[in-house]
Amino acid sequence: MADPMRIRANEAGGVTTVRVLMSHPMEPGTRRDASGALVPAHHITDVVATHNGKEVLKALWSGAVSQNPFLSFKFKGANKGDKIVVKWTDNKGESRTDEAVIA
């Protein structure tokens, strides 16, 4: 299983800023190894963030995103102490879900 995501969420002036660092190899499927064989694609395809069960972000990614991606986004309507949940799914069916409390 993948390492936990590092999620930081802060609310100020009615706007919540969420920062997420994900641990994932993000192989595009076009790179070759030392012997010349193609390294199989292995990348995050879907990222969903929810606040109190309501979707606040949905992203569709490809192999063009770098290894161990960083994501930052903002939304309105949250309060300090609320939870934010982030889930990713990759092209091999693996997934990871983590949550953080908004500070």
N, C-alpha and C positions, 0 to 999 in steps of 0.2 A: 504494500500500500504506500501511496505517496506521503511525503512529509506533510505535516499540518501547514495550512496557509497562515501567514502572518497578517492579521486584519487589524487595522486601526480605524476607528470611526469617532469623529468629533463633531459636536453640534455647536454652532455659534450664529447668533442673529437669525435663527429660523432655517439655516442651511446646514445640512450634514455633509461632511466630506469623508469619504471612505477611501482608504488606501489598502490595497491587497497585494501581497507578494506570494506568488504560487511557485511551488517546486515541481518542475516538469521538464523532461528533456527536449520537447518540441522539435522533433526530427521531421523535416519536410518531405523526406522520401526521394530527394534528388541528390543527396550527398553520397560520396563513395568512401568506403573504408580503405585501409592501407593496401588491401589486396585487389582493389578495384571493383568490388561488389557494392551494389547499391545498399545503403542503410535503409531499412524499411521505415515508412512513415509512421510516426507516433506523435500526435499533437492534439492539443485541446481543441474541441470543435464548438462547444457550447459553454457559456458562463451565464449563470442566473443569480441575481442578488434579490433578496426579499427583506422587507421590513414589516413586521407584524403580519406575515403571511401574504402581503401584497408585493407583487413584482415591481421593483424600482429600476432594474437594469437587466437587459437581455442582450448578449453579444454572441455573434457567430464568428468563430475564428478559423484560420487555416494554418498551414505549416509556415506561413510567412511571419509568424510571431516568434520573437526570440525565446531562447531557453530561459527558464525561471522567470516568466513574465510578471511585470508589475502593472497593476491596473488602479486608476484613480478616477473617482466620479463623485458628483454631488447630487443631492436631492433635497426637497423640502418636505416638511410634515412630520419629522421625527422629534423625539424628546430625549433628553439625557436619561440613560437607564434602559432605553428600548434596546431590543436585539436586532442585529443585522445578520442574515445568513447568506453565505456565498457558496455556490456549488458549481463545480466544473465537471464536464464529461469529455472523454477523449475518443479518438477514432477507433480505439481497441475496446471500447465499452467500459473502461475503468472510470471511476468517478471519485470525487472527494467533496465533502461538505464540512464547513467549519462556520463558527459563529463568533460574534464579538458583541460586547455591550457598548452602546454609544456613550462617550464621555462628554 
